[in-house]
Amino acid sequence: MEKATTSHSDAAFAFLQQRFATHYNDIFFNDLAEKTVVVIPSLTLDPEILRSIKGIVYYEERLLCLLMLLRMPRTRVIFVTSVPVDDSIVDYYLHLLPGITSYHARQRLTLLSCYDASRISLTEKILRRPRLMQRIKELIKFPELSHMVCFNETIAEKKLGLELGIGVYGCDPSLYYLGTKSGSRRIFKQLNLDVPAGVEDLHSEEEIAVALAQLKKDNPQLRKAVVKMNDGFSGEGNAVYRYSEAVRDSDDLAQQIQANLPKQLSIVAEGVSYPVFMEKYSSMGGIVEVFIEGAVKESPSVQCRINPLGVSEIISTHDQLLGGESGQVFLGATFPANIEYTREIAETGKIIADELLKYGVLGRFGIDFISVKEETGWKHYAIEINLRKGGTTHPFLMLEFLTGGQFNWKDGVYTMPNGQTRCYFASDNVMSEKYKGLTPHDLIDIAHCNRIQYDGATQCGVMFHMIGALSQYGKLGMVCIGKTIQEARAYFEKAIQVLDANTQHQPDSILV
C-alpha cells in the first residue's frame, strides 16, 4: 500500500511539474499574466545543526526580496513565515519597488504566519495546519499559472506542493544525493575536475579515522583535514581535524587517530558536542578531505539556474567571506568574483550545470570552490554543490530587481540598462550586543536620517534584511551596492559606523 501511495504521489507531482514547465513562458516572461507565487522560505535542514545559528527563524526574511515580484502589476505573492513579519519591514521592501506604488503592490500581497517559533521547519509547520493550507489554496486563482518557491526542496516541500496543487520551482527531492558533499565529489570526479584529496560516502567514526589515516599516509606533511556532514548549512556541519605530532605513521595509524578523534576534532557549530556530531554524521553520511592550504587563497562560488525548459545558465559569481575559528563559516560575499578568475570558475560552473541538467536538476543552485594562487595562475578546487538557494541568492535578486541589469559571466561585469556597472558587498552576519533592542522602526529611522539607505536615483546604497532578528539578537543583514567593490565596502563600513554611533556604548560590531 505504501509503494502504491508513493507511486501515486510521484505521478501527481510529475504532472504538476510538467504543467509548470508548459506554462513557464507565460509565468516568467508575460508581466501581465495573472500569476501567483507562493513563497515558502523554509530552511528544511537538520534542526540540531541550525540550532547554533542565532536568530535562525528570521533567516526566512531573506526571501522577502521576492516581494519585488510585485512590480509586475498582475502578479500576486503569498508569503508564509513561522512568525509574523512586522508591517514596517514589509513597507520597507514595498517602498523599494521600481515603477509601481506600494499601495498597488500591497493589494496583491498576502502575508500569512504559523505563529510558531519552534525549531521544526516552516514547511512542516504548515503541513500540520490544514486550515492554513486550505487558506493558501483558496488564494491561488489560477493554479496552472502559479508555483511555489522555497529555500530548499525536500519530501516536505514536495508534499506541500501536492497539497496546494501547484508546481515547485526547485529540484525533485529524489535528486537530493547530488547536492550532498559525497554526491558533489562524485560529480566533480566524473567530470575530471580538480578536487581536494579525500573520501566520500562515509558513515562511522571508524571510517572517518581510516580516511584520515590514508590522507596522512599519502601526504606526510598534511597538517589538517576537514570532516563534513553530507548536508550541513553555512559550514555548520563541518569539523576540522588537526593531526597531532604524537601520532606517527604505523600499521595502527587509523586506530591512533580514532582514539584521539574526540580531542583533535574541532566542531564548527557552537554547542554541538562530539557525540551529537558523530550521531548526525552516521545518520546522514559525509566526507573527509584535505584542508587546502595556500599563501593566497580565496573561496569563490558560482550561482546557476536550470529552467523547466531544460536550459542551464550562469547567474552570478561571488567571492565568499568565510570566518569562524576554523574559517569554515559563511559570513558574506562580494559580487562579482575576482576579475582574475571569475570567467574560469563560471566556465567550470557551466560544465557542472550541464551535467546536472542530464539528471533532471531544476531551479537555482550554487557551486563552491577553493582557489589558490600559484606561479602560473589560479588553481580551482571544486568543493560542493548546493541544490538550494544560499547566502548569495537574495543579494543578487535585490540587485537584479532594483536595477534591471544583467551579469555577463564571460567578462565578469554586471551592467545596468543605462550602461553603468554595479557591484556589492553582502552579509547576513552583522552582529553587536549594542544593537539589541533596536526595533525595525528604529533601524529604518536611523538609515533615513543618516542617508545610508539605497537611493533609486543613484542606484547605490545600503539595503537591510533579516531586520526581525535585530531587537532580540542584535543581528541583521546588509546588501551594499556601489559602482565598485571598494565603494560597496565603503557603504558597508559607513553603515556600521552609523549604527554604532546611534546605539548604546557597547563592544564594537562584529561579523561572526
Secondary structure, DSSP 8 states (H G I E B T S, - for coil): -HHHHHHHHHHHHHHHHHHHHHTHHHHHH-TTS--EEEEE----S-HHHHTTSTTGGGGGGGGGGGGGGGGSTT-EEEEEESS---HHHHHHHHHT-TTS-HHHHHTTEEEEE----SSS-HHHHHHT-HHHHHHHHHH-S-GGGEEEEESS--HHHHHHHHHHT-EESS--GGGGGGGSHHHHHHHHHHTT----SEEEEE-SHHHHHHHHHHHHHH-TT--EEEEEETT-STTTTEEEEE--TT---STTHHHHHHHHHHHHEEESSTT--HHHHHHHHHHH-EEEEE----SSEE-EEEEEEE-TTS-EEEEEEEEEEEETTTT-EEEEEEES--TTTHHHHHHHHHHHHHHHHHHT--EEEEEEEEEEEETTEEEEEEEEEE-S--TTHHHHHHHHHHH--EEETTTTEEE-TTS-B-EEEEEEEEE-GGGTT--HHHHHHHHHHTT-B-BTTTTBEEEEE-GGGHHHHSEEEEEEEESSHHHHHHHHHHHHHHHHHTS-S-S--EE-
